[in-house]
Structure formats: C-alpha cells, structure tokens
Amino acid sequence: VMKEMAWNEYGLLSNFFCVPLELDGDVWKSAEHYYQAMKFSNSCSIEAGLVMKEIAAQSSAEEAARVGRKMQASNPNLVRQDWDEAKLGIMGKALRVKFAVGTPAWRLLQSTCVEGLPACRLIEYSPRDSFWGEGFDGSGLNWLGTILMEIREETSEA
C-alpha cells in the first residue's frame, strides 16, 4: 500500500489526517500535532512550553509540522536532549492511540492486508524524509510504515 497523502483513500493512515487523540491528559488534533509538540516536552523552559502550545493551536497538521520544524531549526536549545532516542517511542505511542481496536483508523489499517496472503508492506513514500519514509527509489528507513505494520500485526487478532 502506498501512503502518500492525507486526502487519498488511505489518508486516514497519515499523521497529517486530523483525528483527535487523547494523550498525556490533552487532546491533540492529529498524531503530527502531538509528535511535533513532544520535541519540546522534556524541558523546564517556559519558552519550550509556549512552543508546545503554539504547535497545538495550529489548525492543520501541516502547519503544526511547519511550526515544529521551524522552531527545532531556529531554537535547538529548546528541543529535548533525548529527542533522537525518544522520537520512535513518541510516534508509536500516538499511533497506538489513533489505531486503537475498533476505530475507523484501525479498520482501515487492518484492511491493508488480506488474511492468507503474505504480509503487506506499508510504505510512507516521502522523497524528503528518509527517516520516516522511503523515497521513490526505495531508499529510506520507512519507520512510519514499520510502526504501522507492527500495530496492524499486534491488533490483528482483536
């Protein structure tokens, strides 16, 4: 399954698809809102808290990502020191809430592979992000697709 845009038939699989998620006592507009805000979560800094609020206030996941990336680049001192180690767990946490058993997102995720066939590979096609995605040439780590496949496998018996 190719997962490219938040508005195609598999758009619900995207972090950029706005589905409210309750995480850490707050409601986030999308997994991307949560992920971007968490870059600044492990700090006692008032400024980092304000960045988190600014990200949460964005009307779209695209804007939340833009603000998060811009603040990460312009104020690296506000980013949690363990970000590189923490980001996979943070994304996994958000996606496990989004793809909870019985939700529309879970049903779509389960539909990406038919029982009896070899495991279907989910790929985040992203020519600009070789960590979360895989470029059109197959290069990239595809961590987003990997996490989604893990969740699909973990919850397939539900």
C-alpha positions in Angstrom: 0.0 0.0 0.0 1.4 3.4 -0.9 0.6 6.0 1.7 1.2 9.4 0.1 -1.3 12.0 1.0 -3.7 12.7 3.9 -6.5 13.1 1.4 -6.4 10.0 -0.7 -8.2 6.7 0.1 -5.6 5.7 2.7 -5.3 9.3 4.0 -6.5 8.2 7.5 -3.2 6.3 7.8 -1.3 9.6 7.6 -0.1 11.5 10.7 -1.4 14.6 8.9 -5.0 13.3 8.9 -6.7 15.2 11.7 -8.2 12.7 14.2 -8.5 13.9 17.8 -6.2 11.9 20.1 -6.2 12.0 23.9 -2.6 11.7 25.0 -0.9 12.7 28.3 -4.1 14.4 29.5 -4.5 16.6 26.5 -6.5 16.3 23.2 -4.4 16.7 20.1 -5.8 17.4 16.7 -3.6 14.8 15.0 -0.7 12.5 15.6 1.5 15.1 13.9 0.5 17.8 16.3 1.4 15.5 19.2 4.7 14.4 17.7 5.9 17.9 16.9 5.0 19.3 20.3 6.7 16.4 22.1 10.1 17.7 20.6 9.8 20.4 23.3 8.2 18.4 26.1 11.2 17.4 28.3 12.2 20.8 29.4 11.5 23.1 32.3 11.8 26.0 29.9 8.8 28.4 29.7 9.7 29.0 26.1 9.5 25.3 25.2 6.0 25.2 26.8 5.0 28.1 24.7 6.2 26.4 21.6 4.2 23.3 22.5 1.1 25.4 22.9 1.7 27.1 19.6 2.0 23.8 17.8 -1.2 22.5 19.5 -3.1 25.6 18.4 -2.4 25.1 14.7 -5.5 24.4 12.6 -3.8 21.8 10.4 -1.2 19.1 10.9 0.8 20.7 8.0 1.0 23.9 10.0 1.9 22.1 13.2 4.7 20.4 11.4 5.9 23.6 9.9 6.0 25.3 13.3 7.6 22.4 15.0 10.4 22.1 12.3 11.0 25.8 12.2 11.3 26.0 16.0 13.5 23.0 16.1 15.9 24.6 13.5 15.8 28.1 15.0 15.9 27.1 18.7 17.7 23.8 19.0 18.3 24.5 22.7 14.6 24.1 23.3 14.4 20.6 21.9 14.5 17.8 24.4 18.1 16.4 24.6 16.9 12.8 24.1 14.8 13.6 21.0 16.7 11.2 18.7 16.2 8.4 21.2 12.6 9.3 22.1 11.0 10.1 18.8 10.2 6.5 17.7 8.5 5.8 21.0 6.6 9.0 20.9 5.3 8.3 17.4 4.5 4.7 18.4 2.5 6.0 21.4 0.5 8.4 19.3 -0.2 5.8 16.6 -1.3 3.2 19.1 -3.9 5.6 20.4 -5.0 6.6 16.9 -5.2 2.9 15.7 -7.0 1.6 18.8 -9.0 -1.5 18.2 -12.4 -0.7 16.8 -11.7 2.8 15.5 -12.2 3.7 11.8 -8.4 4.1 11.6 -7.9 0.6 13.0 -10.4 -0.9 10.4 -8.6 0.9 7.6 -5.2 -0.3 8.8 -6.5 -3.9 9.1 -7.8 -3.7 5.5 -4.3 -3.1 4.1 -3.6 -6.8 4.3 -5.7 -9.7 3.4 -5.6 -12.8 5.6 -3.8 -15.7 3.9 -1.6 -13.5 1.8 2.0 -12.7 2.6 2.3 -9.7 4.9 1.6 -6.5 3.0 4.2 -3.8 3.3 3.2 -0.3 4.2 5.4 2.4 2.8 5.5 6.1 3.6 6.6 7.5 0.3 8.5 10.6 1.2 11.3 11.8 -1.1 12.1 14.4 1.6 12.1 12.3 4.8 14.4 9.3 4.7 13.8 8.5 8.4 10.0 8.2 8.5 9.6 7.4 4.8 11.1 5.8 1.8 11.9 7.7 -1.4 10.6 6.7 -4.8 13.9 4.9 -5.4 13.3 2.7 -2.3 15.9 4.4 -0.2 15.0 5.4 3.4 14.2 3.8 6.7 10.4 3.8 6.4 9.9 3.9 10.2 6.3 5.2 9.9 5.4 2.2 7.7 7.2 -0.1 10.1 5.3 1.1 13.1 2.0 0.9 11.3 2.8 -2.7 10.3 3.7 -3.5 13.9 0.4 -2.1 15.1 -1.5 -4.0 12.4 0.2 -7.2 13.5 -0.3 -6.6 17.2 -4.0 -5.9 16.8 -5.0 -8.2 14.0 -6.4 -10.9 16.4 -8.7 -8.4 18.1 
